């Protein structure tokens, strides 16, 4: 499922909270904790380049993003590739019916609201 650009960062930068959310969702759909996983790639620089380039004369030049654009096409399309890879995926170990709307609503909640929601579970 595609999410808006203003998606909160907690799914990618708070693994402890993410695990608690996954376990809560797993229980809600009849799975055991650890049998439902959320995947949301959210590393803006995941396609950033920082490469050594060996030139024909044997010298090594370090290519950052700006320099790499002269040699490779990736920097020109990296932002679009990142945007297209930024999809929320749900994986389950077993059969379960997972409602996309519920998962998206949860992922779009602010970190503190999610933390309060999962801390109230028994």
DSSP file (Angstrom, degrees, kcal/mol; ACC not computed):
  #  RESIDUE AA STRUCTURE BP1 BP2  ACC     N-H-->O    O-->H-N    N-H-->O    O-->H-N    TCO  KAPPA ALPHA  PHI   PSI    X-CA   Y-CA   Z-CA
    1    1 A X              0   0    0      0, 0.0    87,-3.2     0, 0.0     2,-0.3   0.000 360.0 360.0 360.0 134.3    0.0    0.0    0.0
    2    2 A X  B     -A   87   0A   0     85,-0.2     2,-0.3     1,-0.0    85,-0.2  -0.639 360.0-158.8 -81.8 136.4    1.3    3.4   -0.9
    3    3 A X        -     0   0    0     83,-0.7     4,-0.1    -2,-0.3    83,-0.0  -0.795  24.7 -94.5-113.0 157.3    1.4    5.9    2.0
    4    4 A X    >   -     0   0    0     -2,-0.3     3,-1.3     1,-0.1    -1,-0.1  -0.208  35.6-110.3 -65.1 160.9    1.6    9.7    1.9
    5    5 A X  T 3  S+     0   0    0      1,-0.3    -1,-0.1     2,-0.0    -2,-0.0   0.773 115.1  63.2 -62.8 -26.5    4.9   11.5    2.0
    6    6 A X  T 3  S+     0   0    0      3,-0.0    -1,-0.3     2,-0.0     2,-0.1   0.065  71.3 145.8 -90.5  27.1    4.1   12.8    5.5
    7    7 A X    <   -     0   0    0     -3,-1.3   101,-0.1     1,-0.1   102,-0.0  -0.415  58.7-102.9 -61.5 133.8    4.0    9.3    7.0
    8    8 A X        -     0   0    0     99,-0.3     3,-0.4     1,-0.1     4,-0.2  -0.182  22.9-131.1 -56.9 154.1    5.3    9.4   10.6
    9    9 A X  S >> S+     0   0    0      1,-0.2     4,-1.8     2,-0.1     3,-1.7   0.606  83.0  94.9 -85.4 -11.9    8.9    8.1   11.0
   10   10 A X  H 3> S+     0   0    0      1,-0.3     4,-1.6     2,-0.2     8,-0.3   0.813  75.5  62.0 -57.1 -33.9    8.3    5.7   13.9
   11   11 A X  H 34 S+     0   0    0     -3,-0.4    -1,-0.3    96,-0.2    29,-0.2   0.819 116.2  32.1 -62.7 -25.1    7.8    2.6   11.7
   12   12 A X  H <4 S+     0   0    0     -3,-1.7    -1,-0.2    -4,-0.2    -2,-0.2   0.678 127.6  35.9-103.1 -19.3   11.4    2.9   10.4
   13   13 A X  H  < S+     0   0    0     -4,-1.8     2,-0.2     1,-0.2    -3,-0.2   0.356 108.8  58.8-119.4   8.8   13.2    4.5   13.4
   14   14 A X     X  +     0   0    0     -4,-1.6     4,-2.5    -5,-0.2     3,-0.2  -0.640  54.6 171.1-134.2  77.8   11.6    2.9   16.5
   15   15 A X  H  > S+     0   0    0      1,-0.2     4,-2.2    -2,-0.2     5,-0.2   0.811  77.8  55.4 -61.7 -31.2   12.1   -0.9   16.1
   16   16 A X  H  > S+     0   0    0      2,-0.2     4,-1.9     1,-0.2    -1,-0.2   0.935 111.4  43.2 -66.9 -44.8   10.8   -1.6   19.7
   17   17 A X  H  > S+     0   0    0      2,-0.2     4,-2.4    -3,-0.2    -2,-0.2   0.911 112.4  54.1 -65.3 -41.7    7.5    0.2   19.1
   18   18 A X  H  X S+     0   0    0     -4,-2.5     4,-2.9    -8,-0.3    -2,-0.2   0.910 107.2  50.9 -59.1 -42.5    7.2   -1.4   15.6
   19   19 A X  H  X S+     0   0    0     -4,-2.2     4,-2.5     1,-0.2    -1,-0.2   0.908 109.9  49.6 -62.8 -41.6    7.6   -4.9   17.2
   20   20 A X  H  X S+     0   0    0     -4,-1.9     4,-2.1     2,-0.2    -1,-0.2   0.893 112.2  48.3 -64.2 -39.0    4.9   -4.1   19.8
   21   21 A X  H  X S+     0   0    0     -4,-2.4     4,-2.9     2,-0.2     5,-0.2   0.926 111.1  50.4 -65.8 -44.9    2.6   -2.9   17.0
   22   22 A X  H  X S+     0   0    0     -4,-2.9     4,-2.6     1,-0.2    -2,-0.2   0.921 111.7  47.7 -59.3 -44.5    3.3   -6.0   14.9
   23   23 A X  H  X S+     0   0    0     -4,-2.5     4,-2.3     2,-0.2    -1,-0.2   0.885 111.9  50.3 -65.2 -38.1    2.5   -8.3   17.9
   24   24 A X  H  X S+     0   0    0     -4,-2.1     4,-2.1     2,-0.2    -2,-0.2   0.936 112.8  45.8 -64.4 -46.7   -0.7   -6.3   18.6
   25   25 A X  H  X S+     0   0    0     -4,-2.9     4,-1.3     2,-0.2    -2,-0.2   0.894 110.4  55.0 -63.1 -39.5   -1.8   -6.6   15.0
   26   26 A X  H ><>S+     0   0    0     -4,-2.6     5,-3.2    -5,-0.2     3,-0.6   0.945 109.6  45.8 -59.0 -48.9   -0.9  -10.3   14.9
   27   27 A X  H ><5S+     0   0    0     -4,-2.3     3,-1.4     1,-0.2    -1,-0.2   0.891 107.8  58.4 -61.5 -38.6   -3.1  -11.0   18.0
   28   28 A X  H 3<5S+     0   0    0     -4,-2.1    -1,-0.2     1,-0.3    -2,-0.2   0.787 111.2  41.4 -62.7 -27.5   -5.9   -9.0   16.4
   29   29 A X  T <<5S-     0   0    0     -4,-1.3    68,-0.3    -3,-0.6    -1,-0.3   0.242 125.0 -96.9-106.5  13.0   -6.0  -11.2   13.3
   30   30 A X  T < 5S+     0   0    0     -3,-1.4     2,-0.2     1,-0.3    -3,-0.2   0.667  83.0 124.3  86.5  16.9   -5.6  -14.5   15.2
   31   31 A X      < -     0   0    0     -5,-3.2    -1,-0.3    -6,-0.2     2,-0.2  -0.674  63.0-106.7-103.9 162.9   -1.8  -15.0   14.8
   32   32 A X    >   -     0   0    0     -2,-0.2     3,-1.8     1,-0.1     4,-0.1  -0.525  49.9 -83.5 -80.8 154.1    0.8  -15.4   17.5
   33   33 A X  T 3  S+     0   0    0      1,-0.3    -1,-0.1    -2,-0.2   -10,-0.1  -0.328 120.6  32.5 -54.1 138.7    3.2  -12.6   18.4
   34   34 A X  T 3  S+     0   0    0      2,-0.3    -1,-0.3   -15,-0.2   -11,-0.1   0.452  94.4  95.0  90.2   1.3    6.1  -12.7   15.9
   35   35 A X  S <  S+     0   0    0     -3,-1.8    58,-2.6   -13,-0.1     2,-0.4   0.321  76.2  59.5-107.2   7.3    3.9  -14.0   13.0
   36   36 A X  E     -B   92   0B   0     56,-0.2     2,-0.4    -4,-0.1    -2,-0.3  -0.999  63.8-174.1-135.6 133.0    3.1  -10.6   11.4
   37   37 A X  E     -B   91   0B   0     54,-3.1    54,-2.9    -2,-0.4     2,-0.4  -0.982  13.9-150.3-130.5 137.7    5.7   -8.2   10.1
   38   38 A X  E     -B   90   0B   0     -2,-0.4     2,-0.5    52,-0.2    52,-0.2  -0.896  11.9-166.8-103.4 135.4    5.4   -4.7    8.7
   39   39 A X  E     +B   89   0B   0     50,-2.9    50,-2.7    -2,-0.4     2,-0.3  -0.977  17.7 159.2-125.0 118.6    7.9   -3.6    6.1
   40   40 A X  E     -B   88   0B   0     -2,-0.5     2,-0.3    48,-0.2    48,-0.2  -0.778  29.5-147.5-139.8  93.3    8.1    0.1    5.2
   41   41 A X        +     0   0    0     46,-0.5   -29,-0.1    44,-0.4    -2,-0.0  -0.439  30.7 160.0 -62.6 121.5   11.4    1.2    3.6
   42   42 A X        +     0   0    0     -2,-0.3     2,-0.8   -30,-0.1    -1,-0.1  -0.149  24.0 121.0-140.1  42.4   12.0    4.7    4.8
   43   43 A X    >   -     0   0    0      1,-0.2     3,-2.3    39,-0.1     4,-0.2  -0.883  43.1-163.7-109.0 101.5   15.6    5.5    4.3
   44   44 A X  T 3  S+     0   0    0     -2,-0.8     3,-0.4     1,-0.3    -1,-0.2   0.791  88.7  48.9 -57.0 -30.2   15.8    8.5    2.0
   45   45 A X  T >  S+     0   0    0      1,-0.2     3,-2.0     2,-0.1    -1,-0.3   0.170  73.1 114.5 -96.2  18.9   19.5    7.9    1.3
   46   46 A X  T <  S+     0   0    0     -3,-2.3    -1,-0.2     1,-0.3    -2,-0.1   0.744  85.7  39.0 -65.0 -19.7   19.1    4.1    0.5
   47   47 A X  T 3  S+     0   0    0     -3,-0.4    -1,-0.3    -4,-0.2    -2,-0.1   0.206  87.6 128.1-110.1  14.2   20.1    4.8   -3.1
   48   48 A X    <   -     0   0    0     -3,-2.0     2,-0.4     1,-0.1    -3,-0.0  -0.409  53.7-132.6 -68.5 146.7   22.7    7.4   -2.3
   49   49 A X        +     0   0    0     -2,-0.1    16,-0.2     2,-0.0    19,-0.1  -0.846  36.9 159.5-107.9 138.6   26.1    6.7   -3.9
   50   50 A X        +     0   0    0     -2,-0.4     2,-0.3    14,-0.2    14,-0.2  -0.626  30.9 158.0-150.4  83.9   29.5    6.8   -2.3
   51   51 A X  E     -C   63   0C   0     12,-1.8    12,-4.0    -2,-0.1     2,-0.4  -0.854  43.0-127.6-120.6 143.9   31.6    4.7   -4.6
   52   52 A X  E     -C   62   0C   0     -2,-0.3     2,-0.5    10,-0.2    10,-0.2  -0.761  26.9-158.8 -82.5 135.2   35.3    4.3   -5.4
   53   53 A X  E     -C   61   0C   0      8,-3.4     8,-2.9    -2,-0.4     2,-0.7  -0.968   6.0-150.6-117.9 120.0   36.0    4.6   -9.1
   54   54 A X  E     -C   60   0C   0     -2,-0.5     6,-0.2     6,-0.2     2,-0.1  -0.803  20.2-149.5 -89.1 119.6   39.2    3.2  -10.5
   55   55 A X    >   -     0   0    0      4,-3.3     3,-2.4    -2,-0.7    -1,-0.0  -0.369  28.5 -98.9 -86.3 168.6   40.1    5.2  -13.6
   56   56 A X  T 3  S+     0   0    0      1,-0.3    -1,-0.1     2,-0.1    -2,-0.0   0.808 123.5  55.6 -58.1 -31.4   41.9    3.9  -16.6
   57   57 A X  T 3  S-     0   0    0      2,-0.1    -1,-0.3     1,-0.1     3,-0.1   0.434 121.5-106.7 -83.7   3.5   45.2    5.3  -15.4
   58   58 A X  S <  S+     0   0    0     -3,-2.4    -2,-0.1     1,-0.3     2,-0.1   0.290  76.3 133.1  93.6 -10.5   44.8    3.3  -12.1
   59   59 A X        -     0   0    0     -5,-0.1    -4,-3.3     1,-0.0     2,-0.5  -0.446  50.8-134.2 -74.3 150.2   44.0    6.3   -9.9
   60   60 A X  E     -C   54   0C   0     -6,-0.2     2,-0.4    -2,-0.1    -6,-0.2  -0.915  19.4-171.0-109.3 126.3   41.0    5.9   -7.6
   61   61 A X  E     -C   53   0C   0     -8,-2.9    -8,-3.4    -2,-0.5     2,-0.6  -0.943  20.3-132.7-114.8 136.3   38.5    8.7   -7.3
   62   62 A X  E     -C   52   0C   0     -2,-0.4     2,-0.6   -10,-0.2   -10,-0.2  -0.789  21.4-151.1 -90.3 124.1   35.8    8.7   -4.7
   63   63 A X  E     -C   51   0C   0    -12,-4.0   -12,-1.8    -2,-0.6     2,-0.1  -0.845  13.0-174.4-100.7 121.1   32.4    9.5   -6.1
   64   64 A X     >  -     0   0    0     -2,-0.6     4,-2.6   -14,-0.2     5,-0.2  -0.326  51.4 -79.4 -91.9-173.0   29.8   11.2   -4.0
   65   65 A X  H  > S+     0   0    0    -16,-0.2     4,-1.2     1,-0.2    10,-0.1   0.899 129.9  46.5 -58.9 -44.3   26.2   11.8   -5.3
   66   66 A X  H  4 S+     0   0    0      1,-0.2     4,-0.5     2,-0.2     3,-0.3   0.928 116.5  43.2 -67.3 -44.4   27.1   14.8   -7.4
   67   67 A X  H >4 S+     0   0    0      1,-0.2     3,-1.1     2,-0.2     4,-0.5   0.859 108.4  59.4 -69.3 -34.7   30.2   13.3   -9.0
   68   68 A X  H >X S+     0   0    0     -4,-2.6     4,-3.3     1,-0.3     3,-1.3   0.801  90.5  70.6 -65.4 -28.3   28.5   10.0   -9.6
   69   69 A X  T 3< S+     0   0    0     -4,-1.2    -1,-0.3    -3,-0.3    -2,-0.2   0.821  93.5  56.9 -59.1 -30.1   25.8   11.7  -11.8
   70   70 A X  T <4 S+     0   0    0     -3,-1.1    -1,-0.3    -4,-0.5    -2,-0.2   0.768 120.1  28.5 -71.3 -24.6   28.5   12.2  -14.4
   71   71 A X  T <4 S+     0   0    0     -3,-1.3     2,-0.3    -4,-0.5    -2,-0.2   0.718 122.6  39.2-107.1 -28.5   29.2    8.5  -14.6
   72   72 A X     <  -     0   0    0     -4,-3.3     4,-0.2     1,-0.1     3,-0.2  -0.882  60.5-141.8-128.0 154.1   26.0    6.7  -13.6
   73   73 A X  S >> S+     0   0    0     -2,-0.3     4,-1.0     1,-0.2     3,-0.8   0.600  82.8  89.2 -87.0 -12.3   22.3    7.3  -14.3
   74   74 A X  H >> S+     0   0    0      1,-0.2     4,-1.5     2,-0.2     3,-1.0   0.889  79.4  56.7 -58.7 -45.3   21.2    6.3  -10.8
   75   75 A X  H 34 S+     0   0    0      1,-0.3     4,-0.4     2,-0.2    -1,-0.2   0.841 103.6  56.3 -58.0 -30.1   21.4    9.7   -9.1
   76   76 A X  H <4 S+     0   0    0     -3,-0.8    -1,-0.3    -4,-0.2    -2,-0.2   0.837 120.9  27.4 -68.8 -31.0   19.0   11.1  -11.7
   77   77 A X  H <X S+     0   0    0     -3,-1.0     4,-2.6    -4,-1.0     5,-0.2   0.396  91.8 100.7-111.3   1.9   16.3    8.6  -11.0
   78   78 A X  H  X S+     0   0    0     -4,-1.5     4,-2.9     1,-0.2     5,-0.2   0.890  81.2  51.9 -58.7 -43.4   17.1    7.8   -7.3
   79   79 A X  H  > S+     0   0    0     -4,-0.4     4,-2.3     1,-0.2    -1,-0.2   0.911 113.1  44.8 -62.1 -41.6   14.4   10.0   -5.8
   80   80 A X  H  > S+     0   0    0      2,-0.2     4,-2.4     1,-0.2    -1,-0.2   0.893 113.2  50.3 -70.3 -38.9   11.7    8.4   -8.0
   81   81 A X  H  X S+     0   0    0     -4,-2.6     4,-1.7     2,-0.2    -2,-0.2   0.921 111.5  49.0 -62.9 -43.0   13.0    4.9   -7.3
   82   82 A X  H  X S+     0   0    0     -4,-2.9     4,-1.1    -5,-0.2     3,-0.2   0.937 111.6  48.9 -61.2 -46.7   13.0    5.6   -3.6
   83   83 A X  H  < S+     0   0    0     -4,-2.3     3,-0.5     1,-0.2    -1,-0.2   0.899 112.1  48.4 -60.8 -40.9    9.4    6.9   -3.8
   84   84 A X  H  < S+     0   0    0     -4,-2.4    -1,-0.2     1,-0.2    -2,-0.2   0.774 111.1  50.8 -72.9 -23.9    8.3    3.9   -5.8
   85   85 A X  H  < S+     0   0    0     -4,-1.7     2,-2.1    -3,-0.2   -44,-0.4   0.643  85.1  95.5 -83.2 -15.1    9.9    1.5   -3.3
   86   86 A X     <  +     0   0    0     -4,-1.1   -83,-0.7    -3,-0.5     2,-0.4  -0.497  54.3 135.4 -82.6  77.2    8.3    3.3   -0.3
   87   87 A X  B     -A    2   0A   0     -2,-2.1     2,-0.5   -85,-0.2   -46,-0.5  -0.953  56.6-121.3-123.5 141.9    5.3    0.9    0.0
   88   88 A X  E     -B   40   0B   0    -87,-3.2     2,-0.4    -2,-0.4   -48,-0.2  -0.734  34.7-174.4 -83.1 124.7    3.9   -0.5    3.2
   89   89 A X  E     -B   39   0B   0    -50,-2.7   -50,-2.9    -2,-0.5     2,-0.5  -0.941  13.6-155.0-122.0 145.0    3.9   -4.3    3.1
   90   90 A X  E     -B   38   0B   0     -2,-0.4     2,-0.4   -52,-0.2   -52,-0.2  -0.981  10.2-170.4-120.1 126.7    2.5   -6.8    5.6
   91   91 A X  E     -B   37   0B   0    -54,-2.9   -54,-3.1    -2,-0.5     2,-0.4  -0.936   3.8-171.1-115.9 139.8    3.9  -10.3    5.8
   92   92 A X  E     -B   36   0B   0     -2,-0.4     2,-0.9   -56,-0.2   -56,-0.2  -0.965  24.2-141.2-130.4 148.2    2.3  -13.1    7.9
   93   93 A X  S    S+     0   0    0    -58,-2.6     2,-0.3    -2,-0.4   -57,-0.0  -0.771  84.3   7.1-103.8  83.8    3.4  -16.5    8.8
   94   94 A X  S    S-     0   0    0     -2,-0.9     2,-0.5     2,-0.1    -2,-0.1  -0.765 106.7 -45.7 132.5 178.7    0.1  -18.3    8.5
   95   95 A X        +     0   0    0     -2,-0.3     2,-0.3   -65,-0.1    -2,-0.1  -0.714  66.3 145.0 -88.7 130.7   -3.3  -17.6    7.2
   96   96 A X        -     0   0    0     -2,-0.5     2,-0.7    -4,-0.1   -66,-0.1  -0.979  46.1-129.0-159.7 149.6   -4.9  -14.3    8.3
   97   97 A X        -     0   0    0    -68,-0.3     2,-0.6    -2,-0.3    -2,-0.0  -0.915  30.0-172.1-103.4 111.5   -7.1  -11.6    7.0
   98   98 A X        -     0   0    0     -2,-0.7     2,-0.6    -8,-0.1     3,-0.1  -0.915  18.5-137.4-109.3 121.6   -5.4   -8.3    7.5
   99   99 A X     >  -     0   0    0     -2,-0.6     4,-1.8     1,-0.2     3,-0.3  -0.680   6.3-154.2 -81.6 117.3   -7.4   -5.2    6.8
  100  100 A X  H  > S+     0   0    0     -2,-0.6     4,-2.9     1,-0.2     5,-0.2   0.883  92.0  58.6 -57.4 -41.0   -5.2   -2.7    4.9
  101  101 A X  H  > S+     0   0    0      1,-0.2     4,-2.6     2,-0.2    -1,-0.2   0.908 105.9  48.3 -58.4 -43.6   -7.3    0.3    6.2
  102  102 A X  H  > S+     0   0    0     -3,-0.3     4,-2.0     2,-0.2    -1,-0.2   0.911 113.1  47.2 -64.2 -42.6   -6.6   -0.6    9.8
  103  103 A X  H  X S+     0   0    0     -4,-1.8     4,-2.7     2,-0.2    -2,-0.2   0.928 113.2  48.3 -65.6 -44.8   -2.9   -1.0    9.3
  104  104 A X  H  X S+     0   0    0     -4,-2.9     4,-2.1     1,-0.2    -2,-0.2   0.923 110.5  51.4 -62.6 -44.3   -2.6    2.2    7.4
  105  105 A X  H  < S+     0   0    0     -4,-2.6     4,-0.5    -5,-0.2    -1,-0.2   0.908 112.5  46.8 -59.0 -41.3   -4.6    4.1   10.0
  106  106 A X  H >< S+     0   0    0     -4,-2.0     3,-1.1     1,-0.2    -2,-0.2   0.926 111.7  49.2 -66.6 -45.7   -2.3    2.8   12.7
  107  107 A X  H 3< S+     0   0    0     -4,-2.7   -99,-0.3     1,-0.3   -96,-0.2   0.820 109.0  54.4 -64.3 -30.8    0.9    3.5   10.8
  108  108 A X  T 3< S+     0   0    0     -4,-2.1    -1,-0.3    -5,-0.2    -2,-0.2   0.562  87.3 102.3 -81.9  -7.8   -0.3    7.1   10.1
  109  109 A X  S <  S-     0   0    0     -3,-1.1  -101,-0.1    -4,-0.5    -3,-0.0  -0.436  85.2 -97.5 -72.7 149.9   -0.9    7.8   13.8
  110  110 A X     >  -     0   0    0      1,-0.1     4,-2.2    -2,-0.1     3,-0.4  -0.324  35.8-109.3 -63.3 151.4    1.7    9.9   15.7
  111  111 A X  H  > S+     0   0    0      1,-0.2     4,-2.9     2,-0.2     5,-0.2   0.876 116.6  50.7 -49.2 -48.6    4.3    7.9   17.7
  112  112 A X  H  > S+     0   0    0      1,-0.2     4,-2.3     2,-0.2    -1,-0.2   0.872 109.6  50.3 -65.5 -36.2    3.0    8.9   21.1
  113  113 A X  H  > S+     0   0    0     -3,-0.4     4,-2.1     2,-0.2    -1,-0.2   0.899 112.8  46.8 -66.9 -39.6   -0.6    7.9   20.2
  114  114 A X  H  X S+     0   0    0     -4,-2.2     4,-2.6     2,-0.2     5,-0.3   0.921 111.2  51.7 -66.5 -43.7    0.7    4.5   18.9
  115  115 A X  H  X S+     0   0    0     -4,-2.9     4,-1.8    -5,-0.2    -2,-0.2   0.918 111.2  47.5 -59.5 -43.5    2.8    4.0   22.1
  116  116 A X  H  X S+     0   0    0     -4,-2.3     4,-0.9     2,-0.2    -1,-0.2   0.891 111.1  52.4 -64.7 -39.2   -0.3    4.8   24.2
  117  117 A X  H  < S+     0   0    0     -4,-2.1     3,-0.5     1,-0.2    -2,-0.2   0.936 114.8  39.1 -63.2 -47.9   -2.4    2.4   22.2
  118  118 A X  H >< S+     0   0    0     -4,-2.6     3,-1.0     1,-0.2    -1,-0.2   0.741 109.0  61.3 -79.2 -20.9    0.0   -0.6   22.5
  119  119 A X  H 3< S+     0   0    0     -4,-1.8    -1,-0.2    -5,-0.3    -2,-0.2   0.727  97.5  61.0 -75.5 -18.5    0.9    0.1   26.1
  120  120 A X  T 3< S+     0   0    0     -4,-0.9    -1,-0.2    -3,-0.5    -2,-0.2   0.404  81.6 110.7 -85.8   3.2   -2.8   -0.4   27.1
  121  121 A X    <         0   0    0     -3,-1.0    -3,-0.0     1,-0.1   -97,-0.0  -0.454 360.0 360.0 -80.6 154.5   -2.8   -4.0   25.9
  122  122 A X              0   0    0     -2,-0.1    -1,-0.1     0, 0.0    -3,-0.0   0.416 360.0 360.0-109.4 360.0   -3.1   -6.8   28.3
